[in-house]
């Protein structure tokens, strides 16, 4: 079998890589094609397939020029299956071209596909040659309501947390209040959140603020350490969730990871406009488990008031943690990459791909 894998952004690159590794262990005939249509050598199959070889398609998939290039490369490679990791609307054009070439397509929804797809795109994707794999119960229910050929594989965050090696020597002062701030992993997200986070810190000097940064976003926040009650840290966010009293997050996936590690949180939507149920926690629960702040309601004072409530009202906090258990039960404990690989291999065998 020949597999061609493309990710919609670099954050889903790891999921694509893990799926490739799992497929290699299940299908002894597996041949992975890189972005130039070449067969990947065995040692690369066991390694970081997407990162090392499919990388040129990761970020630029958002531009029309690269979409055209991906379509052309898929035609030239003629794989048994095209695996698209993450839902980007531009993938619709790629999958349509694959269908015309009679190439089977597996589309793995990264998160919140329900909010990204419109009727026209859904009609283009509605075809028996496309297999959908959902990473949230929300997307699975949505796809099934549209009578798509879909399966639920579990959420990649569950797998990543299970594999994470928590730093035993990392600890915070239990006599102080520590708030994890997860401003997103990219520089653009960090810059968008910078002013809001600064105003929060200024208003609440008696909290210790642990701002999680990456190599891309560190320069945005490093000056905050002069405030005295701020630590700008590259400690993995999972360690912060496990050790902090509460968290402020700005992305849907981070909200689910915080819940998975039983860290009470507030969700801040900084993209402008009022949004209902932007966090994955609330989407999966189908009710308000954590407070979300957006639009006119998104002010440092209102976010801080919610953090104060979480920290000082034990019954209120206990209610959030109880709802977390319900969310985790819905998400499940499946190893997403393994389940995805098994479904893809079985699907190809059942459909008679050679």
C-alpha positions as CSV (number, residue, x, y, z in Angstrom):
1,X,0.0,0.0,0.0
2,X,1.2,3.5,-0.8
3,X,0.3,6.2,1.7
4,X,0.5,10.0,1.1
5,X,0.1,12.1,4.2
6,X,-0.5,15.9,4.4
7,X,-1.1,17.9,7.6
8,X,-3.0,21.2,7.6
9,X,-0.6,22.8,10.1
10,X,2.6,22.0,12.0
11,X,0.8,21.3,15.3
12,X,-1.0,18.3,13.7
13,X,2.3,17.2,12.2
14,X,2.9,15.0,15.3
15,X,-0.4,13.2,14.9
16,X,0.4,12.5,11.3
17,X,3.7,11.2,12.2
18,X,2.3,8.9,14.9
19,X,-0.3,7.5,12.5
20,X,2.4,6.8,10.0
21,X,4.4,4.9,12.6
22,X,1.4,2.9,13.6
23,X,0.4,2.1,10.0
24,X,4.0,0.8,9.4
25,X,3.6,-1.6,12.3
26,X,0.3,-2.9,11.0
27,X,0.9,-3.0,7.2
28,X,4.1,-4.8,6.2
29,X,3.6,-3.6,2.6
30,X,3.3,0.0,3.6
31,X,5.2,2.5,1.5
32,X,5.1,6.1,2.5
33,X,5.5,8.8,-0.2
34,X,7.1,12.1,0.6
35,X,6.1,15.4,-0.7
36,X,8.1,14.8,-3.9
37,X,6.4,11.5,-4.5
38,X,9.4,9.4,-3.6
39,X,9.2,6.3,-1.5
40,X,10.4,7.0,2.1
41,X,13.2,4.6,3.3
42,X,12.4,2.2,6.1
43,X,14.4,4.0,8.7
44,X,12.3,7.2,8.1
45,X,9.1,5.3,8.3
46,X,9.9,4.4,11.9
47,X,10.8,8.0,12.6
48,X,9.2,11.3,12.3
49,X,7.7,10.8,8.9
50,X,5.6,14.0,8.5
51,X,8.2,16.3,10.1
52,X,11.2,15.1,8.2
53,X,9.7,14.5,4.8
54,X,6.3,16.1,4.4
55,X,7.2,19.3,6.1
56,X,7.0,21.6,3.0
57,X,3.2,21.0,3.0
58,X,2.6,21.8,6.6
59,X,2.3,25.6,7.1
60,X,1.9,26.7,3.5
61,X,-1.2,24.6,2.9
62,X,-3.0,27.7,3.8
63,X,-1.9,29.4,0.6
64,X,-3.6,28.6,-2.8
65,X,-0.3,28.1,-4.5
66,X,0.7,25.2,-2.2
67,X,-2.8,23.6,-2.5
68,X,-2.2,23.5,-6.3
69,X,1.2,21.9,-5.7
70,X,-0.3,19.3,-3.3
71,X,-3.0,18.4,-5.8
72,X,-0.4,18.0,-8.6
73,X,1.9,15.9,-6.3
74,X,-1.0,13.6,-5.4
75,X,-1.8,13.0,-9.0
76,X,1.8,12.2,-9.8
77,X,2.3,9.9,-6.7
78,X,-0.9,8.0,-7.3
79,X,-1.1,6.6,-3.8
80,X,-3.6,4.0,-2.6
81,X,-4.8,6.5,0.0
82,X,-4.4,10.2,0.7
83,X,-4.5,11.0,4.4
84,X,-5.3,14.6,5.3
85,X,-4.6,15.4,8.9
86,X,-6.7,18.2,10.2
87,X,-9.6,20.0,8.5
88,X,-8.7,23.0,6.4
89,X,-11.2,24.2,3.9
90,X,-8.6,24.1,1.2
91,X,-8.4,20.4,1.8
92,X,-11.8,20.2,0.1
93,X,-10.1,21.0,-3.2
94,X,-7.4,18.4,-2.6
95,X,-9.9,15.7,-1.7
96,X,-12.0,16.5,-4.8
97,X,-9.0,16.1,-7.0
98,X,-8.2,12.8,-5.3
99,X,-11.7,11.6,-5.9
100,X,-11.4,12.5,-9.6
101,X,-8.2,10.5,-9.8
102,X,-10.0,7.6,-8.0
103,X,-7.7,7.9,-5.0
104,X,-9.2,7.1,-1.6
105,X,-9.1,9.8,0.9
106,X,-9.1,9.7,4.7
107,X,-9.8,13.1,6.4
108,X,-8.9,13.3,10.1
109,X,-10.7,16.2,11.8
110,X,-8.2,18.0,14.1
111,X,-10.9,19.7,16.1
112,X,-14.1,21.7,15.7
113,X,-14.8,20.6,12.2
114,X,-18.5,21.4,12.8
115,X,-17.7,25.1,13.1
116,X,-15.4,25.2,10.0
117,X,-17.4,23.3,7.3
118,X,-20.2,24.9,5.4
119,X,-22.9,23.3,3.2
120,X,-21.1,23.6,-0.1
121,X,-17.9,22.0,1.3
122,X,-19.9,19.3,3.0
123,X,-21.5,18.4,-0.4
124,X,-18.1,18.1,-2.0
125,X,-16.9,15.9,0.8
126,X,-20.0,13.7,0.7
127,X,-18.6,10.7,-1.2
128,X,-18.1,7.0,-0.5
129,X,-14.4,7.3,-1.3
130,X,-13.8,9.5,1.7
131,X,-13.3,8.2,5.2
132,X,-13.7,10.6,8.1
133,X,-12.0,10.1,11.5
134,X,-13.2,12.4,14.2
135,X,-11.0,13.4,17.2
136,X,-13.9,14.8,19.3
137,X,-17.4,13.4,20.1
138,X,-18.7,16.7,18.8
139,X,-17.3,16.2,15.3
140,X,-18.3,12.5,15.3
141,X,-21.9,13.3,16.1
142,X,-21.9,16.1,13.5
143,X,-20.5,13.7,10.8
144,X,-23.0,11.0,11.7
145,X,-25.9,13.4,11.5
146,X,-24.8,14.1,7.9
147,X,-24.6,10.4,7.2
148,X,-20.9,10.4,6.5
149,X,-18.6,7.4,6.6
150,X,-17.1,8.3,10.0
151,X,-15.4,6.8,13.0
152,X,-14.3,8.2,16.3
153,X,-10.6,7.6,17.1
154,X,-10.3,9.4,20.5
155,X,-8.5,12.6,21.1
156,X,-4.7,13.0,20.5
157,X,-4.3,14.9,23.7
158,X,-5.1,11.8,25.7
159,X,-2.3,9.9,24.0
160,X,0.2,12.8,24.5
161,X,-0.6,13.2,28.2
162,X,-0.2,9.4,28.7
163,X,3.2,9.5,27.0
164,X,4.4,12.7,28.7
165,X,7.2,12.3,31.2
166,X,6.3,14.7,34.0
167,X,9.3,16.5,35.5
168,X,9.6,15.1,39.1
169,X,11.9,18.0,40.1
170,X,9.4,20.6,39.0
171,X,7.4,22.1,41.9
172,X,5.8,25.3,42.9
173,X,5.4,26.9,46.3
174,X,2.2,25.3,47.8
175,X,1.7,28.4,50.0
176,X,1.3,30.7,47.0
177,X,-1.4,30.9,44.4
178,X,0.0,29.9,41.0
179,X,-2.0,30.5,37.8
180,X,-0.9,28.8,34.5
181,X,-1.3,31.1,31.5
182,X,-1.3,29.2,28.2
183,X,-1.3,31.9,25.5
184,X,-1.0,29.6,22.5
185,X,2.2,28.2,21.0
186,X,2.7,30.5,18.1
187,X,4.1,34.1,18.1
188,X,1.0,35.5,16.5
189,X,-1.3,34.1,19.2
190,X,1.2,35.3,21.9
191,X,1.2,38.8,20.6
192,X,-2.6,38.9,20.4
193,X,-2.7,37.9,24.1
194,X,0.1,40.0,25.4
195,X,-1.7,43.2,26.3
196,X,-4.6,41.3,27.9
197,X,-2.3,39.2,30.0
198,X,-0.3,42.2,31.1
199,X,-3.3,44.0,32.4
200,X,-4.5,40.9,34.3
201,X,-1.1,40.6,36.0
202,X,-1.1,44.3,36.9
203,X,-4.5,44.0,38.5
204,X,-3.6,40.8,40.5
205,X,-0.2,41.2,42.1
206,X,-0.9,38.6,44.8
207,X,-1.0,35.7,42.2
208,X,2.1,34.1,40.8
209,X,1.7,33.9,37.0
210,X,3.3,31.0,35.2
211,X,3.3,31.9,31.5
212,X,4.0,28.9,29.3
213,X,6.1,29.8,26.2
214,X,7.7,28.1,23.3
215,X,10.9,29.1,21.4
216,X,8.6,31.0,19.1
217,X,6.7,33.0,21.8
218,X,9.3,33.5,24.5
219,X,10.5,36.8,23.3
220,X,6.9,38.2,23.5
221,X,6.7,37.7,27.2
222,X,10.3,37.7,28.6
223,X,10.0,41.3,29.7
224,X,7.1,40.4,32.0
225,X,9.5,38.8,34.5
226,X,10.5,42.3,35.6
227,X,7.1,42.6,37.2
228,X,8.2,40.3,40.0
229,X,5.2,37.9,40.2
230,X,5.7,36.4,36.8
231,X,7.7,33.3,35.6
232,X,8.1,33.0,31.9
233,X,8.8,29.3,31.5
234,X,9.4,26.7,28.9
235,X,8.3,23.9,31.3
236,X,5.7,21.8,29.4
237,X,2.2,23.0,29.9
238,X,1.2,19.5,31.2
239,X,3.4,20.1,34.2
240,X,1.9,23.5,34.8
241,X,-1.6,22.1,34.6
242,X,-0.7,19.5,37.1
243,X,1.0,21.8,39.6
244,X,-0.9,25.2,39.3
245,X,-4.1,26.1,41.2
246,X,-5.9,27.2,38.1
247,X,-5.3,28.1,34.4
248,X,-6.2,30.6,31.8
249,X,-6.3,29.2,28.2
250,X,-7.0,30.7,24.8
251,X,-7.3,27.6,22.5
252,X,-9.9,24.8,22.3
253,X,-7.4,22.0,22.6
254,X,-5.7,23.6,25.6
255,X,-9.0,23.7,27.4
256,X,-9.4,19.9,27.0
257,X,-5.8,19.2,28.1
258,X,-6.4,21.3,31.2
259,X,-9.5,19.4,32.0
260,X,-7.7,16.1,31.4
261,X,-5.2,17.0,34.1
262,X,-8.0,18.3,36.5
263,X,-6.9,21.9,36.4
264,X,-9.7,24.4,36.9
265,X,-9.7,27.0,34.2
266,X,-11.1,30.1,32.4
267,X,-11.3,30.3,28.7
268,X,-10.5,33.6,27.0
269,X,-11.4,34.2,23.3
270,X,-9.2,37.0,22.0
271,X,-10.1,36.9,18.3
272,X,-12.8,39.5,18.6
273,X,-16.6,39.0,18.6
274,X,-18.7,37.0,21.0
275,X,-18.4,33.3,20.6
276,X,-20.6,30.6,22.2
277,X,-18.9,27.4,23.4
278,X,-15.5,27.9,21.9
279,X,-13.7,25.6,24.3
280,X,-13.7,21.9,23.6
281,X,-14.6,21.2,27.2
282,X,-18.0,22.9,26.8
283,X,-18.5,21.6,23.3
284,X,-18.1,18.0,24.5
285,X,-20.1,18.5,27.7
286,X,-22.9,20.3,25.7
287,X,-23.2,22.7,28.6
288,X,-21.2,25.3,30.4
289,X,-18.5,23.6,32.5
290,X,-15.9,26.4,32.4
291,X,-16.6,30.1,31.9
292,X,-15.8,31.5,28.5
293,X,-15.0,35.2,28.0
294,X,-15.4,36.8,24.6
295,X,-16.5,40.1,23.0
296,X,-17.5,42.8,25.4
297,X,-17.4,40.4,28.3
298,X,-13.7,39.7,27.7
299,X,-12.1,42.0,30.2
300,X,-9.3,41.3,32.7
301,X,-11.6,42.2,35.6
302,X,-14.3,39.6,34.7
303,X,-11.7,36.9,34.1
304,X,-10.0,37.6,37.4
305,X,-13.4,37.5,39.2
306,X,-13.9,34.0,37.8
307,X,-10.4,32.9,38.9
308,X,-11.2,34.3,42.4
309,X,-14.4,32.3,42.5
310,X,-12.6,29.1,41.4
311,X,-9.9,29.6,44.1
312,X,-12.1,30.6,47.0
313,X,-15.3,28.7,46.5
314,X,-14.6,25.0,47.1
315,X,-18.1,23.9,46.1
316,X,-17.9,25.8,42.9
317,X,-14.5,24.4,42.0
318,X,-15.7,20.8,43.0
319,X,-18.5,21.2,40.5
320,X,-16.1,22.0,37.7
321,X,-13.9,19.0,38.5
322,X,-17.0,16.7,38.7
323,X,-18.0,17.8,35.2
324,X,-14.4,17.2,34.0
325,X,-15.0,13.5,34.8
326,X,-18.0,13.5,32.5
327,X,-16.1,15.1,29.7
328,X,-13.2,12.7,30.1
329,X,-15.6,9.8,30.0
330,X,-17.0,11.1,26.7
331,X,-13.5,11.6,25.2
332,X,-12.4,8.1,26.2
333,X,-9.0,6.6,26.7
334,X,-8.3,5.3,23.2
335,X,-4.8,5.8,21.7
336,X,-5.9,8.0,18.8
337,X,-2.9,7.2,16.4
338,X,-3.2,3.5,16.9
339,X,-7.0,3.4,16.4
340,X,-6.7,5.7,13.3
341,X,-4.1,3.4,11.7
342,X,-6.1,0.3,12.4
343,X,-9.2,1.8,10.9
344,X,-7.4,3.0,7.8
345,X,-5.6,-0.3,7.2
346,X,-8.9,-2.3,7.7
347,X,-10.8,0.2,5.5
348,X,-8.3,-0.3,2.6
349,X,-8.5,-4.1,2.9
350,X,-12.3,-4.2,3.0
351,X,-12.5,-1.9,0.0
352,X,-10.2,-4.1,-2.0
353,X,-7.2,-1.7,-2.5
354,X,-4.3,-3.5,-3.9
